């Protein structure tokens, strides 16, 4: 890449990032009610993304060999338990990841 292309690439990335950060504040100004579909997306998307992460993490698990997917299943149970207990998505994902890493490093 030439120097000009690098500068243009960085500028486009900065513009795209700034647009995604500032656009919601321009569209949903203070004092105006938030549309119902946006409220629905705010409630539905976190669970949908969490479910997609579970499917993505289990896509290559071999339940017929080795540990039979036991580290993955234990980690999913730990993630679910943490989420039910604290209702904190970040804590749930972090706890499940740490549980899986510990099991794979020390038990398998």
C-alpha positions in Angstrom: 0.0 0.0 0.0 1.2 3.5 -0.7 1.3 6.1 2.0 -1.8 7.8 0.5 -3.7 4.6 0.5 -2.8 4.0 4.1 -4.0 7.5 5.1 -7.3 7.0 3.2 -7.8 3.6 4.8 -7.3 5.0 8.3 -9.6 8.0 7.5 -12.4 5.7 6.2 -12.1 3.5 9.3 -12.2 6.6 11.6 -15.2 8.0 9.7 -17.1 4.7 9.9 -16.3 4.3 13.6 -17.4 7.9 14.4 -20.6 7.5 12.3 -21.6 4.4 14.3 -20.9 6.2 17.6 -22.6 9.5 16.8 -25.5 8.4 14.6 -27.7 7.1 17.5 -27.4 10.4 19.3 -28.4 12.3 16.2 -31.3 10.0 15.4 -32.7 9.6 19.0 -32.4 13.1 20.4 -33.1 13.8 24.0 -36.8 14.3 24.8 -38.1 12.2 22.0 -39.5 8.8 22.8 -37.5 5.8 21.7 -39.4 3.8 19.0 -40.8 0.4 20.3 -38.8 -1.6 17.7 -35.6 -0.1 19.1 -36.6 -1.0 22.6 -37.5 -4.5 21.4 -34.1 -4.9 19.8 -32.4 -3.7 23.0 -34.1 -6.5 24.9 -33.9 -9.3 22.2 -30.4 -8.9 20.7 -28.3 -9.7 23.8 -29.9 -13.1 24.2 -29.7 -13.8 20.5 -26.1 -12.9 20.3 -25.4 -15.1 23.4 -27.1 -18.0 21.7 -25.1 -17.4 18.6 -21.9 -17.5 20.6 -22.9 -20.9 22.1 -23.5 -22.3 18.6 -20.3 -20.9 17.3 -18.3 -22.3 20.2 -19.8 -25.8 19.8 -19.5 -26.0 16.0 -16.3 -28.2 16.0 -16.8 -30.2 19.2 -16.4 -33.9 18.8 -18.9 -35.5 21.1 -17.8 -39.0 20.0 -14.1 -38.9 20.9 -11.7 -37.7 23.5 -13.4 -36.0 26.4 -16.8 -36.3 24.7 -17.4 -32.5 24.9 -17.4 -32.6 28.6 -15.2 -29.4 29.1 -17.6 -27.6 26.8 -20.8 -28.8 28.5 -19.4 -28.0 32.0 -18.4 -24.5 30.8 -21.8 -23.9 29.3 -23.4 -25.0 32.6 -21.1 -22.6 34.5 -22.0 -19.8 32.1 -25.7 -20.4 32.5 -25.4 -20.7 36.3 -23.4 -17.4 36.5 -26.0 -15.7 34.3 -28.9 -16.9 36.3 -27.2 -15.9 39.5 -25.9 -12.4 38.6 -27.8 -11.5 35.4 -24.5 -10.0 34.0 -23.6 -11.0 30.5 -20.0 -9.9 30.7 -19.5 -11.9 34.0 -21.2 -14.9 32.5 -19.0 -15.0 29.3 -15.9 -14.3 31.3 -16.7 -17.0 33.9 -17.5 -19.6 31.3 -14.4 -18.8 29.3 -12.2 -19.1 32.4 -13.9 -22.3 33.4 -13.2 -23.8 30.0 -9.6 -22.7 29.9 -9.0 -24.2 33.4 -10.6 -27.5 32.5 -8.7 -27.8 29.2 -5.3 -26.9 30.7 -5.5 -28.9 33.9 -7.9 -31.8 33.4 -7.8 -32.9 29.8 
